Amino acid sequence: MDEKFDCIVVGAGPAGSMAARILAENGVEVLLLEKHPEIGVPVSCAEAISCTGLSQFVTPNPEWISSFIHHVLLVSPSGKKFLLHHPDAGFVLNRKLFEKKMAEEASFKGARLKVNSCAVGLLDGKPDGFHGVAVLEDGKKKEYGAEVIIGADGVESWVARWAGMDSTLPLGQIESCAQYLVGEVEVEPDRLEFYLGQSVAPGGYAWVFPKSDNTANVGLAVTPDRTSKKAKEYLDRFVKERFPHFKVIETHMGGVPCFDRKISLVHQNVLLAGDAGRLVDSLSGAGISNALRSGKIAGEVASQYMKKGNRSSSYLRRYGEQFLEEKGRELRFYSYCRAIYLKMTDQDLDDAVSFLRDYFGNRTVTSIQPISLVKTILQSNRHLLRLLRHLVW
């Protein structure tokens, strides 16, 4: 054993860095591992987050915010438009800098941070779990001991596999995503754009998220079992239609998991946070806020576990219980909404956008209750109302 820690966090994204910071603040000796040589690279999301989704966990800093969002544009399959005015809608982050600062904060609080350190396995040996993590550093294998291991290693989570935690999802519960950071384009710097329709993105949607007044994240997500084409094929067509003249600065491809309440977040002394635990809004694909929340709770529970004189791995189950107590109902609701969304025709989507335009008009909105709004939309149309039978509570 090369070195021992109280806790090891695998993955220095929002979930991992938040967990490491909380652990360090509580006096726990924690090692934060990041497989890439640079934190925040490559970018793996569209970078948008609501104001409340961010500010309840992190104080927003203009240094790592690319755009402040005050408007949201929704475009239906036939081209109908609805513009929502919301002075505090959210932010488009500079995710590279945001993740770096999150990891730095954990380090400043006392966490040991190692980049270019790829976890390659868990170390067996404890009666009630694993006693550490095997890591590849500069071509050499090292072993680090730990009482608790937090897997925050994203959608492909190897920690989950090594721990024997089945986090696999069927093809219909994974969104295939493609995104370009484009330049030399004209965009409204304070407006998010969403485009719906089977020809645009089957089972998903396309987005334009401004990074400045002439750069934007342009991407889309498709449900793989709804099309034989790749997400990039749809993206290439969409970006050319939306921006006849553009320059690709960066290209990003990846998958976004849907929430699955059957997946356990805790097994013995291993906890899964963020995308590794499938803690994503299944309707929108948003995951940053849930990653921050799960990292915070995981860090708190693991800290309390380390402070207890008589440690029991059953105590760690409080992490999963607390997260689901706070967010389970909402995430289940979004899962049901996604099931309905996948059954909606282009005409249904046209009707929904028309309803929203009439419902909100031109008034400024300061807050939205997603669950009640979705129910109102569904109840506005007889065909959509019939789809309510899929909402099983």
C-alpha positions as CSV (number, residue, x, y, z in Angstrom):
1,M,0.0,0.0,0.0
2,D,1.6,3.3,-1.1
3,E,-0.6,5.6,1.0
4,K,-3.8,5.5,3.1
5,F,-6.7,8.0,3.2
6,D,-10.0,8.0,5.0
7,C,-11.8,8.5,1.7
8,I,-11.0,8.3,-2.1
9,V,-13.1,10.2,-4.6
10,V,-12.8,9.0,-8.2
11,G,-13.5,11.8,-10.7
12,A,-13.0,15.5,-10.3
13,G,-16.2,16.7,-12.0
14,P,-18.8,18.7,-10.1
15,A,-20.0,15.7,-8.0
16,G,-16.5,14.5,-7.1
17,S,-15.0,17.9,-6.3
18,M,-18.1,18.9,-4.2
19,A,-17.8,15.6,-2.2
20,A,-14.0,16.1,-1.7
21,R,-14.6,19.7,-0.5
22,I,-17.2,18.7,2.0
23,L,-15.0,15.8,3.3
24,A,-12.0,18.1,3.6
25,E,-14.0,20.7,5.4
26,N,-15.0,18.1,8.0
27,G,-11.4,17.1,8.6
28,V,-11.5,13.9,6.6
29,E,-8.3,12.9,4.8
30,V,-9.5,12.6,1.2
31,L,-7.8,11.8,-2.1
32,L,-9.4,13.2,-5.3
33,L,-8.4,11.4,-8.4
34,E,-8.8,12.7,-12.0
35,K,-7.8,10.6,-14.9
36,H,-7.3,13.4,-17.3
37,P,-4.2,15.6,-17.2
38,E,-6.3,18.7,-17.1
39,I,-9.5,19.2,-15.0
40,G,-12.5,20.2,-17.0
41,V,-11.2,18.9,-20.3
42,P,-12.8,17.5,-22.3
43,V,-16.1,19.3,-21.8
44,S,-18.9,16.8,-21.5
45,C,-22.1,18.8,-21.4
46,A,-23.9,21.8,-22.8
47,E,-23.0,23.9,-19.7
48,A,-26.4,25.4,-18.9
49,I,-27.8,25.4,-15.3
50,S,-30.7,27.2,-13.6
51,C,-29.9,29.9,-11.1
52,T,-31.4,28.0,-8.2
53,G,-29.7,24.8,-9.4
54,L,-26.3,26.4,-9.0
55,S,-26.7,29.0,-6.2
56,Q,-28.0,26.6,-3.6
57,F,-24.7,24.8,-3.7
58,V,-22.1,27.3,-5.1
59,T,-21.9,31.1,-5.1
60,P,-22.1,32.1,-8.7
61,N,-18.8,33.7,-9.9
62,P,-18.8,35.9,-13.0
63,E,-15.2,34.5,-13.6
64,W,-16.6,31.1,-14.7
65,I,-20.0,32.2,-16.1
66,S,-20.1,32.7,-19.9
67,S,-23.6,34.0,-20.2
68,F,-26.4,35.2,-17.9
69,I,-29.7,33.9,-19.3
70,H,-32.9,36.0,-19.2
71,H,-34.9,34.4,-22.0
72,V,-35.8,30.9,-23.3
73,L,-37.0,30.3,-26.9
74,L,-38.9,27.2,-27.7
75,V,-39.4,26.3,-31.4
76,S,-41.9,23.6,-32.4
77,P,-41.6,21.2,-35.4
78,S,-43.6,23.4,-37.7
79,G,-41.7,26.5,-36.6
80,K,-44.1,27.9,-34.0
81,K,-42.2,30.0,-31.4
82,F,-42.6,30.7,-27.8
83,L,-40.3,33.1,-26.0
84,L,-40.3,33.0,-22.2
85,H,-39.0,36.1,-20.3
86,H,-37.4,35.0,-17.1
87,P,-34.9,37.5,-15.5
88,D,-33.2,34.8,-13.4
89,A,-33.5,31.8,-15.7
90,G,-29.9,30.6,-15.3
91,F,-26.4,30.6,-16.6
92,V,-24.2,29.1,-19.3
93,L,-21.0,28.1,-17.6
94,N,-17.4,28.1,-18.7
95,R,-17.4,24.5,-17.6
96,K,-13.6,24.1,-18.0
97,L,-12.9,26.9,-15.6
98,F,-15.8,26.0,-13.3
99,E,-14.6,22.5,-12.7
100,K,-11.0,23.7,-12.2
101,K,-12.2,26.2,-9.6
102,M,-14.3,23.5,-7.9
103,A,-11.3,21.2,-7.7
104,E,-9.1,24.0,-6.5
105,E,-11.5,24.8,-3.7
106,A,-11.5,21.2,-2.6
107,S,-7.7,21.3,-2.6
108,F,-7.6,24.6,-0.6
109,K,-9.8,23.0,2.0
110,G,-7.3,20.1,2.4
111,A,-8.2,17.5,-0.2
112,R,-5.2,15.8,-1.9
113,L,-5.7,16.3,-5.7
114,K,-4.0,14.0,-8.3
115,V,-4.5,14.6,-12.0
116,N,-3.4,12.2,-14.8
117,S,-4.2,9.5,-12.3
118,C,-6.5,6.8,-13.7
119,A,-8.2,4.4,-11.3
120,V,-7.9,0.9,-12.7
121,G,-9.6,-1.1,-10.0
122,L,-10.8,-1.5,-6.5
123,L,-8.8,-3.3,-3.8
124,D,-10.6,-6.3,-2.2
125,G,-9.9,-7.3,1.4
126,K,-12.5,-5.7,3.7
127,P,-15.2,-7.9,5.0
128,D,-17.8,-5.2,4.3
129,G,-16.3,-3.8,1.1
130,F,-13.1,-2.6,-0.5
131,H,-10.0,-1.3,1.1
132,G,-8.8,1.1,-1.6
133,V,-8.2,1.9,-5.2
134,A,-5.6,0.8,-7.7
135,V,-4.3,3.8,-9.8
136,L,-2.1,4.1,-12.8
137,E,0.2,7.1,-12.5
138,D,2.9,7.9,-15.1
139,G,2.8,4.3,-16.3
140,K,3.2,2.9,-12.8
141,K,0.6,1.2,-10.7
142,K,0.0,2.4,-7.2
143,E,-2.4,1.4,-4.5
144,Y,-4.2,3.8,-2.1
145,G,-6.1,2.7,0.9
146,A,-9.5,4.1,2.0
147,E,-12.4,3.4,4.3
148,V,-14.9,4.9,1.9
149,I,-14.8,5.2,-1.9
150,I,-17.0,7.6,-3.9
151,G,-17.4,6.9,-7.6
152,A,-18.0,10.2,-9.4
153,D,-16.5,8.9,-12.7
154,G,-19.3,9.8,-15.0
155,V,-21.7,7.9,-17.3
156,E,-19.2,5.1,-18.0
157,S,-18.5,4.6,-14.3
158,W,-15.9,1.8,-13.9
159,V,-16.2,2.2,-10.1
160,A,-19.7,0.9,-10.3
161,R,-18.7,-2.1,-12.3
162,W,-15.7,-2.9,-10.1
163,A,-18.0,-2.7,-7.0
164,G,-20.5,-5.1,-8.6
165,M,-23.2,-2.4,-8.9
166,D,-25.3,-2.9,-11.9
167,S,-25.8,0.6,-13.4
168,T,-26.4,-0.6,-17.0
169,L,-29.3,1.0,-18.8
170,P,-31.3,-0.2,-21.9
171,L,-30.7,1.7,-25.1
172,G,-33.9,3.7,-24.8
173,Q,-32.7,5.2,-21.5
174,I,-29.5,6.7,-22.9
175,E,-29.4,9.8,-25.0
176,S,-26.8,10.0,-27.7
177,C,-25.4,13.6,-27.9
178,A,-23.3,15.6,-30.3
179,Q,-22.3,19.2,-29.8
180,Y,-20.2,21.9,-31.5
181,L,-18.8,25.0,-30.0
182,V,-19.2,27.3,-32.9
183,G,-17.9,30.8,-33.6
184,E,-18.6,33.6,-36.1
185,V,-22.3,33.3,-35.5
186,E,-25.0,35.8,-34.4
187,V,-26.8,34.8,-31.2
188,E,-28.7,36.5,-28.4
189,P,-26.2,36.4,-25.5
190,D,-28.9,36.1,-22.9
191,R,-31.2,33.5,-24.6
192,L,-31.3,29.7,-24.7
193,E,-32.9,28.1,-27.7
194,F,-34.6,24.7,-27.9
195,Y,-35.8,23.0,-31.1
196,L,-38.3,20.1,-31.2
197,G,-39.3,17.6,-33.8
198,Q,-38.7,14.1,-35.1
199,S,-36.8,15.5,-38.1
200,V,-34.6,17.6,-35.8
201,A,-33.8,15.2,-33.0
202,P,-35.9,12.0,-32.7
203,G,-36.7,11.4,-29.0
204,G,-34.7,14.5,-28.0
205,Y,-34.2,18.1,-28.9
206,A,-31.6,20.5,-30.3
207,W,-30.2,23.5,-28.4
208,V,-28.3,26.7,-28.9
209,F,-26.7,28.0,-25.7
210,P,-24.8,31.3,-26.1
211,K,-21.2,31.6,-24.8
212,S,-20.9,35.2,-26.0
213,D,-22.6,37.3,-28.7
214,N,-20.8,35.4,-31.4
215,T,-20.1,31.9,-30.0
216,A,-22.4,29.2,-28.8
217,N,-22.8,25.6,-27.9
218,V,-24.9,24.1,-30.6
219,G,-25.9,20.5,-30.0
220,L,-28.7,17.9,-29.9
221,A,-29.6,14.6,-28.2
222,V,-31.4,11.7,-29.8
223,T,-32.7,8.4,-28.4
224,P,-30.7,5.7,-30.2
225,D,-33.6,3.2,-30.5
226,R,-35.7,5.9,-32.4
227,T,-33.3,6.3,-35.3
228,S,-30.6,4.5,-37.3
229,K,-28.7,7.7,-37.8
230,K,-26.0,9.1,-35.6
231,A,-26.5,12.2,-33.5
232,K,-23.7,13.9,-35.5
233,E,-25.7,13.5,-38.7
234,Y,-28.6,15.3,-37.3
235,L,-26.4,18.0,-35.8
236,D,-24.6,18.7,-39.1
237,R,-27.9,19.3,-40.8
238,F,-29.3,21.4,-37.9
239,V,-26.3,23.7,-37.5
240,K,-26.1,24.4,-41.2
241,E,-29.8,25.4,-41.2
242,R,-29.6,27.5,-38.1
243,F,-26.2,29.2,-38.9
244,P,-25.5,29.2,-42.7
245,H,-22.0,30.6,-41.9
246,F,-20.2,29.2,-38.9
247,K,-16.9,28.0,-37.7
248,V,-16.5,24.8,-35.5
249,I,-14.1,25.5,-32.6
250,E,-14.6,22.3,-30.6
251,T,-16.5,19.0,-31.1
252,H,-18.0,17.0,-28.3
253,M,-19.7,13.6,-28.4
254,G,-21.1,11.5,-25.6
255,G,-24.0,9.8,-23.8
256,V,-26.4,11.1,-21.2
257,P,-28.0,8.5,-18.9
258,C,-31.6,8.7,-17.7
259,F,-32.6,8.4,-14.1
260,D,-33.4,4.9,-12.9
261,R,-34.7,4.5,-9.4
262,K,-33.8,0.8,-9.5
263,I,-30.1,1.5,-9.5
264,S,-28.6,1.5,-6.0
265,L,-26.4,4.4,-5.0
266,V,-24.6,2.5,-2.3
267,H,-23.0,-0.9,-2.1
268,Q,-20.9,-1.8,1.0
269,N,-18.5,1.1,1.3
270,V,-18.9,2.4,-2.3
271,L,-21.1,5.4,-3.1
272,L,-22.0,6.6,-6.6
273,A,-22.6,10.3,-7.3
274,G,-23.6,12.4,-10.3
275,D,-23.9,10.6,-13.7
276,A,-22.2,7.5,-12.2
277,G,-25.4,7.1,-10.2
278,R,-27.7,8.1,-13.1
279,L,-28.8,11.2,-11.2
280,V,-30.0,13.1,-14.3
281,D,-33.2,14.9,-15.2
282,S,-34.5,12.4,-17.8
283,L,-36.6,15.0,-19.6
284,S,-34.0,17.7,-20.2
285,G,-30.8,15.7,-19.6
286,A,-29.6,18.3,-17.1
287,G,-27.2,16.9,-14.6
288,I,-24.9,19.6,-13.0
289,S,-27.2,20.5,-10.2
290,N,-28.0,16.9,-9.2
291,A,-24.2,16.2,-9.4
292,L,-23.5,19.0,-6.9
293,R,-26.3,17.8,-4.6
294,S,-25.3,14.2,-4.7
295,G,-21.6,15.1,-4.1
296,K,-22.6,17.3,-1.1
297,I,-24.8,14.6,0.5
298,A,-22.2,11.9,-0.2
299,G,-19.5,14.0,1.4
300,E,-21.6,14.8,4.4
301,V,-22.7,11.1,5.0
302,A,-19.1,9.8,4.5
303,S,-17.8,12.5,6.9
304,Q,-20.3,11.4,9.6
305,Y,-19.4,7.8,9.0
306,M,-15.7,8.5,9.5
307,K,-16.4,10.3,12.8
308,K,-18.5,7.4,14.2
309,G,-16.7,5.2,16.7
310,N,-18.5,2.0,15.7
311,R,-18.6,2.1,11.9
312,S,-21.1,0.1,9.9
313,S,-21.5,0.1,6.2
314,S,-25.2,0.2,6.6
315,Y,-24.8,3.8,7.8
316,L,-23.6,4.8,4.4
317,R,-27.0,3.9,2.9
318,R,-28.2,7.2,4.4
319,Y,-26.6,8.8,1.4
320,G,-29.0,7.2,-1.1
321,E,-31.9,7.5,1.2
322,Q,-31.3,11.3,1.7
323,F,-30.8,12.0,-1.9
324,L,-33.9,10.2,-3.0
325,E,-35.9,11.9,-0.2
326,E,-34.8,15.3,-1.5
327,K,-35.0,14.6,-5.3
328,G,-36.5,11.2,-5.9
329,R,-40.1,12.3,-6.5
330,E,-39.0,15.0,-9.0
331,L,-36.7,12.7,-10.9
332,R,-39.3,10.0,-11.1
333,F,-41.8,12.5,-12.4
334,Y,-39.3,13.6,-15.1
335,S,-38.8,10.0,-16.0
336,Y,-42.6,9.6,-16.6
337,C,-42.7,12.8,-18.5
338,R,-39.9,11.5,-20.8
339,A,-42.0,8.4,-21.5
340,I,-44.9,10.7,-22.5
341,Y,-42.6,12.9,-24.6
342,L,-41.4,9.9,-26.6
343,K,-45.0,9.1,-27.4
344,M,-45.8,12.7,-28.6
345,T,-46.2,13.4,-32.3
346,D,-45.0,16.5,-34.0
347,Q,-48.5,17.8,-33.9
348,D,-48.6,17.3,-30.1
349,L,-45.4,19.3,-29.8
350,D,-46.9,22.0,-32.0
351,D,-49.9,22.1,-29.7
352,A,-47.8,22.2,-26.6
353,V,-45.8,25.2,-27.8
354,S,-49.0,27.0,-28.9
355,F,-50.5,26.4,-25.5
356,L,-47.4,27.8,-23.7
357,R,-47.4,30.9,-25.9
358,D,-51.1,31.5,-25.0
359,Y,-50.6,30.5,-21.3
360,F,-47.7,32.9,-20.6
361,G,-48.2,35.5,-23.2
362,N,-45.6,38.3,-23.0
363,R,-45.5,38.5,-19.2
364,T,-42.3,38.2,-17.3
365,V,-42.0,35.0,-15.2
366,T,-40.0,35.0,-12.0
367,S,-40.5,31.3,-11.0
368,I,-41.8,28.1,-12.6
369,Q,-43.1,25.0,-10.8
370,P,-42.1,22.3,-13.4
371,I,-44.4,19.6,-12.1
372,S,-47.6,21.6,-12.1
373,L,-46.7,23.2,-15.4
374,V,-46.2,19.9,-17.2
375,K,-49.5,18.6,-15.8
376,T,-51.2,21.8,-17.1
377,I,-49.7,21.2,-20.6
378,L,-50.8,17.6,-20.7
379,Q,-54.3,18.5,-19.6
380,S,-54.6,21.2,-22.3
381,N,-55.0,18.6,-25.1
382,R,-57.2,15.6,-25.2
383,H,-54.6,13.4,-26.8
384,L,-52.0,14.5,-24.3
385,L,-54.5,13.9,-21.5
386,R,-54.8,10.3,-22.5
387,L,-51.1,10.0,-22.2
388,L,-51.5,10.9,-18.5
389,R,-52.2,7.2,-17.9
390,H,-48.4,6.8,-18.0
391,L,-47.9,8.9,-14.9
392,V,-48.0,6.2,-12.2
393,W,-47.1,7.6,-8.8
